[in-house]
Amino acid sequence: MEIFLKILLVLFSVGLITVVLLQKGKSAGLSGAISGGAEHLFGKQKARGLDLFLQRLTVGLAVGFFVLSLIVAYVVKL
């Protein structure tokens, strides 16, 4: 049981790292202000669905990772 939980924890962590790296970064600085203004003016609707999905998947994986970490810590301590 302990080994299964640890393997599941590793899979959650790799999945969380992958999903975070797939997300677009928030542009900062002068170049971000210029491109951000252009996106608001001309619209950017194509990638919004994917961004929202990745955002929700990140939250789900993070919650799962946190809960699974607590469970693994409890099982190992027994």
Secondary structure, 3 states (H helix, E strand, C coil): CHHHHHHHHHHHHHHHHHHHHHCCCCCCHHHHHHHHHHHHHHCCCCCHHHHHHHHHHHHHHHHHHHHHHHHHHHHHHC
